[in-house]
Amino acid sequence: MRPFGTILVFEGKLYIQTGKIKPVSKQIVANPKVEVCAMNGGDWIRIAATLVEDDRNEARQAMLDAYPSLQSMYKADDGNTVVYYFKDAEATISGFTHAPEVIKF
């Protein structure tokens, strides 16, 4: 389990970002199947997906443009910045007051 503070919709795909030298990046390479869980008020969302690296500078730069504070630590072409998009994702939105809603993307 890891916290991620970066999330971006780029070219219609959901992305996250990290550094290649971080243990989490090595773990994603070894096992790209992930789950994300979050709450919003009384509802929670769980997303299950496979992460796929997008090795294009354009994708990395889009993330850095969305999070300017990262630009002091990362550059699109630094060999460390990595962005992953969610593939074959299934999001389940649940709550105590309604039936679960499933969204595939």
Residue pairs with C-beta under 8 A, 6 or more apart in sequence:
2 24
4 16
4 17
4 18
5 67
6 15
6 16
6 17
6 18
6 63
6 66
6 67
6 70
7 14
7 15
7 16
8 14
8 15
8 16
8 17
8 62
8 63
8 66
8 83
9 15
10 59
10 62
10 63
10 83
10 85
11 59
13 85
13 86
14 85
14 86
14 89
14 105
15 54
15 59
15 62
15 63
15 83
15 84
15 85
15 86
16 51
16 83
16 84
17 60
17 63
17 64
17 67
17 70
17 74
17 81
17 82
17 83
17 84
18 24
18 25
18 28
18 82
18 84
19 25
19 73
19 74
19 80
19 81
19 82
20 79
20 80
20 81
20 82
21 80
25 82
28 34
28 51
28 84
29 53
32 50
32 51
32 52
32 84
33 48
33 49
33 50
33 51
34 48
34 49
34 50
34 51
35 46
35 47
35 48
35 49
36 45
36 46
36 47
36 49
37 44
37 45
37 46
37 47
38 44
38 45
39 45
42 95
42 96
42 97
43 93
43 94
43 95
44 93
44 94
44 95
45 91
45 92
45 93
45 94
46 91
46 92
46 94
47 86
47 89
47 90
47 91
47 92
48 89
48 90
49 86
49 87
49 88
49 89
49 90
50 86
50 87
50 88
51 84
51 85
51 86
51 87
52 84
52 85
52 87
53 82
53 83
53 84
54 60
54 83
54 84
54 85
57 76
57 77
59 83
59 85
60 74
60 76
60 77
60 81
60 82
60 83
61 76
63 70
63 81
63 83
64 70
64 71
64 74
64 75
64 76
64 81
74 80
74 81
75 81
86 105
89 104
89 105
90 102
90 103
90 104
91 102
91 103
91 104
91 105
92 100
92 101
92 102
92 103
93 100
93 101
93 102
93 103
94 100
94 101
